[in-house]
Amino acid sequence: MTGDALTRDANHTPNRLKLAVVDMVGTTITDDGRTGQAMSRALVEHGIEPGSSRFESMLGYARDTMGFSKMTVFGHLFEDPAVARSANNVFERAYDDMIADGGIRPIPGAEDAILWMREAGMQVCLATGFGRHTQNMVLESLGWMGLADLSLCPADAGRGRPYPDMILTAVLALDLDDVREVAVVGDTSSDMLSGVRSGASLIAGVLTGSHSEATLRAAGATAVVDSIKQLPLLVEKREARHL
């Protein structure tokens, strides 16, 4: 490529979005606090007394880091890697039980928004901080296997949020040319930060999950909407500005 061509390419603003990397719990699905319940069970089964200051501090950290890889969270909470792995296993078993009880359901309008994006020519990746087993259990329970072009968990990419690895893995797996053709959608500051670090051009926060508009914007959100139901309109407005 010539120098002039490189300059033109560097100054080029993509005309359209080609991929949306979309969070799961809090963004496309709700579990009515079951993530916290499963986390509490993991802490209790590893000797943390319910209601103690240590328990509340650890649970508070888990809430603050919603969106992170759960294994990363347990690695921070417990110094011993073996204990962290054991706690993560308890968390996953507890969450499996809650899925079996029908505790997971879609955010209203989420499935329609995903289908709209795919019909508009975008690819969709569903990303999570859960492990692969739990992610598959959630997708199967909702009948969402195959709803998106791709699903990713931290183990698929190397690191979870707030690192950009899952987004960049999706870019590579789905053969995109430019990270500026990516929209990142989520309900936590870690979703927003991963979007910033990846170079995505649309970083959309939703208010159906863990964090406030102020928190999402402070972490780098370029837009905040009430729910994923408003995402198609947001994408349409963004695309119209780039025609």
C-alpha positions in Angstrom: 0.0 0.0 0.0 1.3 3.4 -0.9 1.9 6.2 1.6 -1.1 8.2 0.2 -3.3 5.1 0.5 -2.2 4.5 4.1 -3.0 8.1 4.9 -6.5 7.9 3.3 -7.2 4.7 5.2 -6.0 6.2 8.5 -8.4 9.1 8.1 -11.3 7.0 7.0 -14.3 6.8 9.2 -16.2 3.6 8.6 -19.7 4.2 7.2 -21.4 1.4 9.0 -21.2 -0.9 12.0 -20.6 -4.5 11.2 -20.4 -6.2 14.6 -22.1 -5.7 18.0 -20.4 -7.3 21.0 -23.2 -7.6 23.5 -23.1 -8.5 27.2 -25.5 -11.0 28.7 -26.6 -10.7 32.3 -28.0 -7.2 32.9 -28.0 -6.3 29.2 -29.8 -9.0 27.3 -31.0 -11.2 30.1 -32.0 -10.7 33.8 -31.5 -13.1 36.6 -33.2 -11.1 39.4 -30.1 -11.1 41.5 -29.2 -14.7 41.2 -25.6 -13.9 40.3 -25.3 -12.3 43.8 -27.0 -15.3 45.4 -24.7 -17.8 43.7 -21.7 -15.6 44.8 -23.0 -15.6 48.4 -23.3 -19.3 48.4 -19.7 -19.7 47.1 -18.4 -17.4 49.9 -20.4 -19.2 52.7 -19.2 -22.6 51.5 -15.6 -21.3 51.8 -15.8 -20.2 55.4 -17.0 -16.6 55.0 -19.6 -15.9 57.7 -22.8 -14.3 56.3 -23.3 -10.8 57.6 -19.7 -10.4 58.7 -17.7 -7.3 57.6 -15.5 -9.6 55.5 -18.5 -11.2 53.8 -20.1 -7.8 53.0 -16.8 -6.4 51.7 -16.2 -9.4 49.5 -19.8 -9.3 48.2 -19.5 -5.6 47.6 -16.3 -6.2 45.5 -18.2 -8.8 43.5 -21.0 -6.3 42.8 -18.5 -3.5 41.8 -16.8 -5.9 39.4 -20.0 -7.2 37.7 -18.9 -8.0 34.1 -15.5 -9.3 35.1 -14.5 -12.9 34.6 -15.9 -14.7 37.7 -12.7 -16.6 38.0 -10.8 -13.3 38.1 -13.1 -12.1 40.9 -12.6 -15.2 43.0 -8.8 -15.0 42.3 -8.9 -11.5 43.9 -11.1 -12.5 46.8 -9.0 -15.6 47.8 -5.2 -15.6 47.8 -5.0 -19.4 47.3 -5.6 -20.3 43.6 -7.0 -23.7 44.6 -9.6 -22.0 46.9 -10.5 -19.5 44.1 -11.1 -22.4 41.7 -13.2 -24.2 44.2 -15.2 -21.1 45.0 -15.8 -20.6 41.2 -17.0 -24.2 40.9 -19.5 -23.7 43.7 -20.7 -20.5 42.0 -21.2 -22.3 38.7 -23.1 -25.2 40.4 -25.3 -22.8 42.3 -26.1 -20.8 39.2 -26.9 -24.0 37.3 -29.5 -24.8 39.9 -31.0 -21.4 39.5 -31.1 -21.8 35.7 -32.9 -25.1 36.1 -35.5 -23.4 38.4 -36.3 -21.0 35.5 -34.6 -18.0 37.1 -33.2 -16.6 33.8 -35.3 -14.6 31.3 -34.7 -12.2 28.5 -34.7 -8.4 28.9 -37.8 -7.2 27.1 -36.9 -6.4 23.5 -33.5 -8.1 23.7 -34.2 -10.9 21.2 -35.8 -8.5 18.8 -32.8 -6.1 19.0 -30.4 -8.9 18.2 -32.5 -10.1 15.3 -32.8 -6.5 14.0 -29.0 -6.1 14.0 -28.5 -9.3 12.1 -31.2 -8.4 9.6 -29.5 -5.0 9.2 -26.3 -6.8 8.1 -24.5 -6.7 11.4 -22.9 -9.7 13.1 -23.6 -10.2 16.8 -21.4 -11.7 19.5 -22.8 -12.5 23.0 -20.1 -12.0 25.6 -20.1 -12.9 29.3 -18.0 -13.1 32.4 -19.3 -16.6 33.1 -17.4 -19.7 32.2 -18.2 -21.6 29.0 -20.4 -24.2 30.8 -22.6 -21.6 32.5 -22.8 -19.5 29.3 -24.0 -22.5 27.3 -26.5 -23.4 30.1 -28.0 -19.9 29.9 -28.2 -19.9 26.1 -29.8 -23.3 26.1 -32.3 -22.4 28.8 -33.5 -19.5 26.7 -33.5 -21.3 23.4 -30.8 -18.8 22.2 -28.2 -21.2 20.9 -27.7 -19.9 17.4 -29.4 -16.6 18.0 -26.1 -14.7 17.7 -23.2 -15.4 15.2 -20.8 -16.1 18.1 -20.7 -16.4 21.9 -17.5 -15.8 23.9 -16.4 -16.2 27.5 -13.1 -15.1 29.1 -11.5 -18.5 28.6 -12.1 -18.2 24.8 -10.1 -15.0 24.6 -7.4 -15.2 27.3 -8.8 -12.5 29.6 -12.2 -11.2 30.4 -13.4 -7.6 30.9 -12.3 -4.9 31.5 -9.6 -6.1 29.0 -10.5 -5.9 25.3 -9.6 -9.5 24.5 -13.2 -10.8 23.9 -14.0 -8.0 21.6 -10.8 -8.4 19.6 -11.3 -12.2 19.5 -14.7 -11.6 18.0 -13.2 -9.2 15.4 -10.7 -11.9 14.4 -13.2 -14.7 14.5 -15.7 -12.9 12.3 -13.2 -11.5 9.8 -13.7 -7.7 10.4 -11.2 -5.3 8.9 -11.5 -2.5 11.4 -12.3 -2.3 15.1 -14.1 1.0 14.4 -16.8 -1.1 12.8 -17.7 -2.5 16.3 -20.4 -1.5 18.7 -20.0 -2.7 22.3 -23.1 -2.9 24.5 -23.3 -3.5 28.2 -24.6 -2.5 31.7 -21.3 -2.3 33.6 -18.3 0.0 33.7 -16.1 -3.0 32.7 -18.1 -3.4 29.5 -17.5 0.3 28.7 -13.8 0.1 29.5 -13.3 -2.9 27.4 -15.0 -1.1 24.5 -12.7 1.9 24.9 -9.6 -0.3 25.1 -10.6 -2.2 21.9 -11.1 0.9 19.8 -14.8 0.3 19.2 -16.6 3.4 17.8 -19.9 2.9 19.6 -19.8 2.1 23.3 -23.4 1.9 24.5 -24.4 1.6 28.1 -27.8 0.3 29.2 -29.6 0.9 32.5 -31.2 -2.5 33.0 -28.3 -3.9 35.0 -25.6 -3.0 37.6 -24.3 0.5 37.0 -25.7 4.0 36.7 -25.5 6.4 33.8 -22.9 8.4 35.5 -20.8 5.3 36.2 -21.1 4.1 32.6 -20.2 7.5 31.1 -17.3 7.9 33.4 -16.0 4.5 32.1 -16.2 5.6 28.5 -19.8 5.1 27.2 -20.4 7.1 24.1 -24.1 6.7 24.6 -26.5 5.5 27.3 -30.0 4.2 26.7 -32.7 2.8 29.0 -32.4 -0.7 27.6 -31.2 -2.7 24.6 -34.6 -2.2 23.2 -33.4 1.3 22.2 -30.3 0.0 20.5 -31.6 -0.3 16.9 -32.7 3.4 17.0 -29.3 4.3 18.4 -27.5 2.4 15.6 -29.7 4.0 13.0 -28.9 7.5 14.2 -25.2 6.7 14.3 -25.3 5.3 10.8 -27.2 8.3 9.5 -24.5 10.6 10.7 -21.9 8.7 8.8 -23.6 8.5 5.4 
